[in-house]
Amino acid sequence: LFEFMHELHPGVQDMACDTFLKIAQKCKRKFVAHQTGEPAPFIHELCAQLPTIISDLESHQVHTFYEATACMLSDRGTPEVTASRPELLRQLMALPNATWEQILAGAKANIENLKQPETVREVTKVVKTNVRVCSAVGPLYVNQLGMCYHDLLNVYQVYSKHISDAVTAQGEFATRLAAVRGMRSAKREVLRLLTMFIERCA
């Protein structure tokens, strides 16, 4: 399946990611248990190789891959795996967290950077990844949310103010602007993440 995730023939990558998710949901214990002949449970290797595995995937396929891997982490498996789950989650989220840190660094340098269309798209993608991971991994997600909660609220507030200002200045027409629609989408994903966390982890 991982080889198919690099195959650019139409439909193959979707099939590979969807199948991987189904396998993860049905057999997650197998991936977190220490199998005979393996130096460590497969989940360790998977998290370590993740950047290479997903390098050719589209955003929606990446989200599916993250959900599948998080689904495996939701199984406590053996005591050995249970103890390492927070670290494995940290490894799993390393790429989106690095993107998030870049976004925040840009915003700290100049808050207007946060409003750039490409940045808004990146914010939305990162938060969508977090939504899928939260939905699959369950209570363990508290470790991840604790790292980004206040920054999420700050980004939400910046976008809310920009949308409000745009509507005040341009009326209903502002809601049809691509920039405003993008920020509204980002805000929806933040709300979806917090709602998901409450449903799955509270």
Buried (B, 14 or more C-beta within 10 A) or exposed (E): BEEBBBEEEEEBBBBBBBBBBEBBBEEBEBBBBBEEEEEEBBBBEBBEEBEEBBEEBEEBBBBBBBBBBBBBBBBEBBEEBEEBBBEBBBBBBEBBBEBBEEBBEBBEEEEEBBBBEEBBBBBBBBBBBBBBBBBBBBEBBBBBBEEBBEBBEBBBEBBEEBBEEBBEEEEEEBEEBEBBBBBBBBBEBBEBBBEBBEEBBE
